[in-house]
Amino acid sequence: MNGTMLRLTVVLAGAAFAASASAECSRATLQKLTDTYVKAQTDGKAATVPLAAGATYAENDKTMDIGKGVLAAPMKIDFTRSFHDTTQCASFTEITAATQAHPYVIHTRMEATQDGKVKKMESVVTDDGDWVFGATEHLAVTKAENWSEIPAAKRDTRAAIQAAADAYLNNWGNPELPVPHGTPCSRLEGRMSITTNRKPEVNPCEMGAFPEKLNVSNRRYVIDETVGAVSIFHNFPWIDSGIPKDPGTPASQSFRVEGGKNRYIHEVTVCTTPGCGRGGPPGGAARQGGPGAQGGPGGARQGGPARQGAPAAPGGA
C-alpha cells in the first residue's frame, strides 16, 4: 500500500470512528429524556420535550407538528417502560393508559443529540379499533413481567439481542427459519397474552405461518443490553386489509432476550379500519399451528388523531 492510500485509509477509518462516537451518549442523558417525555405526555405539554434544530415528529408514520398529536392532551398514564441505547443515543418508551376515558397503548422511539435533545421522534399510537387493542388487559400483563437489569456477566451482546428479534420477524417471510424462543416465552399482542399453546410441544411464542410470505421492512432499532431489550419499529405487511399489502401498516415489536433467546415479545399495530378489517388475530384459523384466536377487537374506534390513510374519528378524545 503506498503512502497516499495509507493516509486515505487512516482518514476514512478515523471519520467512521468519529461518526460512531458522536452518536453515543450517556445513560443518564437518555433516562432524563424519557422521564421528560413521560411528564410531557402526562401534562399534555408537548412544548416541554427538548427538540434539536430541525427535529422531526411523526405518529403512525405521518409527520406532523408535535403540538398537534397525542402529546397535545393530558393523559392518565398507568405504567411505562423505557429502553436506553447509549450506542445510538436513542430511546424507546412503552406507555399504557388504561384507566382514563380514552385508553391508549403507545410505543415511542427517540433519537437524540449527546446533550439530550430530540432529533427524531416517532410514535406508534394505538387505541380502540387497532389490532386486538385492549389497554386494560395489556396493563395487567406488562406490569407483572420482569424486565429488570441483567447482571453484566450474563448480558447478551447487541448483535445477539438484535438477531433473536430479527429472527422472529424474518420468520414471517420464511416459516422454515428457526427462531430462538426461550422456555418460558410469552407474547403480548394487543390485549392477547399468549403464555401457553394448545399443542404442548409448541412454544407459545411460535407464530406459525401466515397465509402468505411477508417482507417486514423499514426496521428501526433501539437496543439496551442492560435489560436485554430491543425495540423494532417497522411496517407490518398484509395485516391491514384497508391498505395495500406492502409496505404495510405502522407497527412496533419489543423483545426481552435472555441467553440469546426471546423471553417476552410485545406488539402494537395500527389499523386504518377497525380490527384491520379481519375477523381475528393471526395465530388462529388464519395461521397454521399457531395459538388459538382469542377474539377480534371490539367496537368502533374512539376519537383521537387521524390514522394513516383514515379520517379522524368523530367525537374527539
Secondary structure in CASP SS format (residue, H / E / C, confidence):
PFRMAT SS
TARGET T0000
AUTHOR 0000-0000-0000
METHOD secondary structure of the structure
MODEL  1
M C 1.00
N C 1.00
G H 1.00
T H 1.00
M H 1.00
L H 1.00
R H 1.00
L H 1.00
T H 1.00
V H 1.00
V H 1.00
L H 1.00
A H 1.00
G H 1.00
A H 1.00
A H 1.00
F H 1.00
A H 1.00
A H 1.00
S H 1.00
A H 1.00
S H 1.00
A H 1.00
E C 1.00
C C 1.00
S C 1.00
R H 1.00
A H 1.00
T H 1.00
L H 1.00
Q H 1.00
K H 1.00
L H 1.00
T H 1.00
D H 1.00
T H 1.00
Y H 1.00
V H 1.00
K H 1.00
A H 1.00
Q H 1.00
T H 1.00
D H 1.00
G C 1.00
K C 1.00
A H 1.00
A H 1.00
T H 1.00
V C 1.00
P C 1.00
L E 1.00
A E 1.00
A E 1.00
G E 1.00
A E 1.00
T E 1.00
Y E 1.00
A E 1.00
E E 1.00
N C 1.00
D C 1.00
K E 1.00
T E 1.00
M C 1.00
D C 1.00
I H 1.00
G H 1.00
K H 1.00
G C 1.00
V H 1.00
L H 1.00
A H 1.00
A C 1.00
P C 1.00
M C 1.00
K C 1.00
I C 1.00
D C 1.00
F E 1.00
T E 1.00
R E 1.00
S E 1.00
F E 1.00
H E 1.00
D E 1.00
T C 1.00
T C 1.00
Q C 1.00
C C 1.00
A E 1.00
S E 1.00
F E 1.00
T E 1.00
E E 1.00
I E 1.00
T E 1.00
A E 1.00
A C 1.00
T C 1.00
Q C 1.00
A C 1.00
H C 1.00
P C 1.00
Y E 1.00
V E 1.00
I E 1.00
H E 1.00
T E 1.00
R E 1.00
M E 1.00
E E 1.00
A E 1.00
T C 1.00
Q C 1.00
D C 1.00
G C 1.00
K C 1.00
V E 1.00
K E 1.00
K E 1.00
M E 1.00
E E 1.00
S E 1.00
V E 1.00
V E 1.00
T E 1.00
D C 1.00
D C 1.00
G C 1.00
D C 1.00
W C 1.00
V C 1.00
F C 1.00
G C 1.00
A H 1.00
T H 1.00
E H 1.00
H H 1.00
L H 1.00
A H 1.00
V H 1.00
T H 1.00
K H 1.00
A H 1.00
E C 1.00
N C 1.00
W C 1.00
S C 1.00
E C 1.00
I C 1.00
P C 1.00
A H 1.00
A H 1.00
K H 1.00
R C 1.00
D C 1.00
T C 1.00
R H 1.00
A H 1.00
A H 1.00
I H 1.00
Q H 1.00
A H 1.00
A H 1.00
A H 1.00
D H 1.00
A H 1.00
Y H 1.00
L H 1.00
N H 1.00
N C 1.00
W C 1.00
G C 1.00
N C 1.00
P C 1.00
E C 1.00
L C 1.00
P C 1.00
V C 1.00
P C 1.00
H E 1.00
G E 1.00
T E 1.00
P E 1.00
C E 1.00
S E 1.00
R E 1.00
L E 1.00
E E 1.00
G C 1.00
R C 1.00
M E 1.00
S E 1.00
I E 1.00
T C 1.00
T C 1.00
N C 1.00
R C 1.00
K C 1.00
P C 1.00
E C 1.00
V C 1.00
N C 1.00
P C 1.00
C C 1.00
E C 1.00
M C 1.00
G C 1.00
A E 1.00
F C 1.00
P C 1.00
E C 1.00
K C 1.00
L C 1.00
N C 1.00
V C 1.00
S E 1.00
N E 1.00
R E 1.00
R E 1.00
Y E 1.00
V E 1.00
I E 1.00
D E 1.00
E H 1.00
T H 1.00
V H 1.00
G C 1.00
A E 1.00
V E 1.00
S E 1.00
I E 1.00
F E 1.00
H E 1.00
N E 1.00
F E 1.00
P C 1.00
W C 1.00
I C 1.00
D C 1.00
S C 1.00
G C 1.00
I C 1.00
P C 1.00
K C 1.00
D C 1.00
P C 1.00
G C 1.00
T E 1.00
P E 1.00
A E 1.00
S E 1.00
Q E 1.00
S E 1.00
F E 1.00
R E 1.00
V E 1.00
E E 1.00
G C 1.00
G C 1.00
K E 1.00
N E 1.00
R E 1.00
Y E 1.00
I E 1.00
H E 1.00
E E 1.00
V E 1.00
T E 1.00
V C 1.00
C C 1.00
T C 1.00
T C 1.00
P H 1.00
G H 1.00
C H 1.00
G H 1.00
R C 1.00
G C 1.00
G C 1.00
P C 1.00
P C 1.00
G C 1.00
G C 1.00
A C 1.00
A C 1.00
R C 1.00
Q E 1.00
G C 1.00
G C 1.00
P C 1.00
G C 1.00
A C 1.00
Q C 1.00
G C 1.00
G C 1.00
P C 1.00
G C 1.00
G C 1.00
A C 1.00
R C 1.00
Q C 1.00
G C 1.00
G C 1.00
P C 1.00
A C 1.00
R C 1.00
Q C 1.00
G C 1.00
A C 1.00
P C 1.00
A C 1.00
A C 1.00
P C 1.00
G C 1.00
G C 1.00
A C 1.00
END
